[in-house]
Amino acid sequence: MKPVAIIGGGISGLAAAYYLGREGIPSTLIEAEARLGGVIRTDRANGCLIEAGPDSWLARKPWALGLVRELGLENRVIGSNDDRRKTYVARRGKLIPIPQGMQLLTPAKPTAVLASRLFGIGTKLRMGLEWLRRPAEHPDRSVAEFVRDHFGDEWNERLAQPLLAAVYGGPPERLSVNCVLPALAEYERRYGSVVRGALKNRPAKAEGPLFLTLKDGLGTLVDALQKAVAPSSRLVRGRVLQIERAGGGWRVRLADGAVETEHVVAAVPAHEAAGLLRRSCGEIAQVLDGIPYNSAVTAGLVYRRPGFDRPLDGFGMLIPRSEKLSPAACTWVETKFDHRTSDEATLLRVFFTGDAADELIDAGDDAVQETAHADLSSLMRCRARPAACRINRWPQSMALYTVGHASRPARIGELLQRLPGLHLGGNGYDGVGIPDCIRRSQAIAAAIAGHGVGRPSRDDSFSKIEGCG
């Protein structure tokens, strides 16, 4: 077998190269950027460890930890400090904690909602009436429609919107409830009331932390993968111009040459794969073009201690669009994970998504820092300006699973059956988190090796929390 051509050196491409190498199958890994890892990168400033993109993965999704173990990094795994896990929502310039016991967007402890200052009396009464709903079958609809139907406008604006903006960078009015909140859609079908569904399916006491990461940052995973794939994968630096059929196989065209192969893995965002396939495989390119993406900007702000007049007594805060501020969310890093800050410094990670990210994507670092600091100053009661800052821009990197997306993976799978040797990796299809990307790449490698199918089944769980801190 000729080496498999893998386009894209992010976590999906690296994982595909690793699992192919484990099967004894060589690969050619093609990456246009100067570094591997995609949105995963770990920086340091003033004694703080700053993640440029995601900072962790969901512990209950096994594929990331499985890969970490194979790479010999298990002794570097740390968990989130769940005994201090609390998330706040900004409301009229103040921070109000999300009620305890929330499962996804559903109150598994209704009494905590009744005592919360986040919602008014009308919303609390609506929650009580929601208990009386009967099972119902609905076509796919937006998260906003679903949430408003069950709990009203306040629930959507003060909880669903900021949470999903932090994860997807898109409004709940566009996102598919069947793809983003499949468990809640199932509760509606089975019980009618999602509150009753959450209570009936409330998990036993959690074993272990909610989030996992690596003590020295997720960049450690990229470094270990790069080392592990070196014996079986040849790294080519260059930008791919086109993927085209070539006899019974494929030709990957670059600016200064081409790679001939039987199998090609496009481990890039769906819109990039569409551009590469448009001339030779127009039908699948059209479907891929229909998967929208949003941009993100992250700012790691380092402050000297003591930097704030309020305690960092939680994992961070969500900022609804109704607050008219630019950030979507902010993580209080030292509370969420150990080994991230020094005794002299504290770190906030600020996330801009959607329209705010589009406005800042081409702005200078000083402008992004000023926007982040100014918008957080009143909420955090900052005493001084940041001592250091790290800005990262991720254009068109966040896949949006819009209404109707649930049918796309199946349609893409049908089209791939007509295009043997073509495989699609990345976050655009059936999961946006690190474990989902690894799972898909593992399945692709198994398909190429003859052990399985090229389109893995979708994991029906809410897994899109990695990027929001």
Sequence and secondary structure as in RCSB ss.txt:
>XXXX:A:sequence
MKPVAIIGGGISGLAAAYYLGREGIPSTLIEAEARLGGVIRTDRANGCLIEAGPDSWLARKPWALGLVRELGLEN
RVIGSNDDRRKTYVARRGKLIPIPQGMQLLTPAKPTAVLASRLFGIGTKLRMGLEWLRRPAEHPDRSVAEFVRDH
FGDEWNERLAQPLLAAVYGGPPERLSVNCVLPALAEYERRYGSVVRGALKNRPAKAEGPLFLTLKDGLGTLVDAL
QKAVAPSSRLVRGRVLQIERAGGGWRVRLADGAVETEHVVAAVPAHEAAGLLRRSCGEIAQVLDGIPYNSAVTAG
LVYRRPGFDRPLDGFGMLIPRSEKLSPAACTWVETKFDHRTSDEATLLRVFFTGDAADELIDAGDDAVQETAHAD
LSSLMRCRARPAACRINRWPQSMALYTVGHASRPARIGELLQRLPGLHLGGNGYDGVGIPDCIRRSQAIAAAIAG
HGVGRPSRDDSFSKIEGCG
>XXXX:A:secstr
   EEEE  BHHHHHHHHHHHHTT  EEEEE SSSSBTT  EEEETTEEEESS   EETTSHHHHHHHHHTT GG
GEEE  GGG  EEEEETTEEEE  TTEETTEESSHHHHHT SSS HHHHHHHHHHTT         BHHHHHHHH
H HHHIIIIIHHHHHHHHSS TTTBBHHHHSHHHHHHHHHHS HHHHHHHT  SS  S SEEEETT THHHHHHH
HHHHTTTEEEEES EEEEEEETTEEEEEETTEEEEES EEE S HHHHHHHHTTT HHHHHHHHTS EEEEEEEE
EEEESS BSS   SSEEE  GGG  S SEEEEHHHH SSS  TTEEEEEEEEEHHHHHHHTTS HHHHHHHHHHH
HHHHHTBSS  SEEEEEEEEEEEE  BTTGGGHHHHHHHHHHTSTTEEE SSSSS  SHHHHHHHHHHHHHHHHT
SS SS     S  TTGGG 
